[in-house]
Amino acid sequence: MTIAFGAMIQEGHAALSISPVADLPQPTLVDFGDYGVAGGLYRPSVNSSKSRIAVYVMHAESDYMAFSACQELPRRGFVTFCANNAADKSGVMSTMSFENELFHAELGMQYLRNLTEIDKVVLFGHSGGGGLMSTFQNVAENGVPACQGPEKLYNCTSAVANLHPADGIMLMDANYGLATMPFLSLNPALDGITGTKVNQSLDLFNPANGFINGNSSRYTTEFKKAYQKAAVARNDYIIKYAQERLTALEANNGSFIDDEPLYITDSAYGVMNNKFFPQDTRYIAHTSKPWPLLHKDGSITTRIVESVRVPVNFESYANQYIQGALKTTVRRYLSTYAVRVTSDFDITPTGFHGINHASAQFSPSESVKGVHVPLLTMGMTGHWEYLNAENIYINAPGNDKAIVFVEGADHKIWTCAECESYPGQYGDTTKTTYDYIEQWLAKPERFLQ
């Protein structure tokens, strides 16, 4: 998968647009030709030993060419490459495809490795980027077998061989997996693939089941058990259907010769559509073990880390196609969005039980099992995805690994103002977070010799 960059990269391409940062040099715009991948290379104002380190930022599908890291890390002395892959950025279609995602990440990696002023490259995976970057590093370190096995719903091919590994990786509020999140957004009150009639006994938004609009819901024990059982049943049905359609495609009996459309009602996985635990904050509420908690003054205490988030997601998208449905294809679903869940699936205060992360691709807590470079994982306590940092850290085998939670930061690393009891309680969490990252990156003999 070596790319001839001289024929492909165009710097300063007119089709790209990146807003300049007042206190930093104009970023270099990089267009990877016909691949649909583009990026901006942000440099610090002054060259130093830290500017020999490049941080590579990419999300699985969202636009990250102006994410906070693109400014905050160069201000602290690090070269930062913020790139977008070719996945749809509008949120209307779910166009991620496993092997394409890895290939697009490889384009940026090869670009950075060819910059003579860069000695080390460190991956930065935030939210869905955590699934992308952790899997990329796992496959780059261990080859194609890292994304193959009898447990997988989809086995990758040799197309993802010979990826170039990074020298380190940072996973910032990485989500539970690019296949896990659609399952956690799947509405079990609907039938089959495309049903829209809501079963009120399984409806998350039915006050009789414990839903409270505008405040933390208190779902009944009976509803929780029925909800979880129905979620597993609908997930099993969808996987079985997709596998049957794939068999038909491979036998040339499909609707088309290459792939088929597949849309699944009320399974869109954006944070506005994650279900159950955003409404009932008793769940996904605290870590299972004590971990470092970073405070606004930069001090750290070690404790059971509780989420400070407030309840959200009070609107149902069950009857909406644009906002509610997962719109993909049979092959993309099985390779990117599908995960097996067992009958003992359970949502608890400290996490999820019964999700077989090894069955899916793009699962950070599973992928890090094959990652041996220095790793930093951080969780933002103003959001529910923060708990995955604990899973990631526990599963990571490397000797140089670190975990810390940021008190009062929301998912985007901004201060969660609605989580505060009084203004200023959590300070400037963006500054607090990136100050800590600077210390981790600049530790002598980690990346700097």
Secondary structure, DSSP 4 states (H G I P E B T S, - for coil): ----GGGT-EET-TT------TTSPPPEEEE-GGGS-EEEEE--SS--GGGGEEEEEE-SSS--TT-THHHHHHHTT-EEEEEE-SS-SSSSS----HHHHHHHHHHHHHHHHT-TT--EEEEEEETHHHHHHHHHHHHHHH-GGGG-STT-SS---GGGTTPPP-SEEEEES--S-TTHHHHHT--TTS-TTT-----GGG-TT-GGGT--TTS-----HHHHHHHHHHHHHHHHHHHHHHHHHHHHHHTT-SSSSS--EEEETT---SGGG--STTT-TTSS-EEEEEEEEE-TTS-EEEEEEEP----------TT-STTT-EEEEHHHIIIII--EEEEEEEEETTEEEEEEGGGSSS-HHHHGGG--S-EEEEEETTSGGGGHHHHHHHH---SSEEEEEETTB-TTSSB-GGG-SSTTTT--HHHHHHHHHHHHHTSBTTTB-
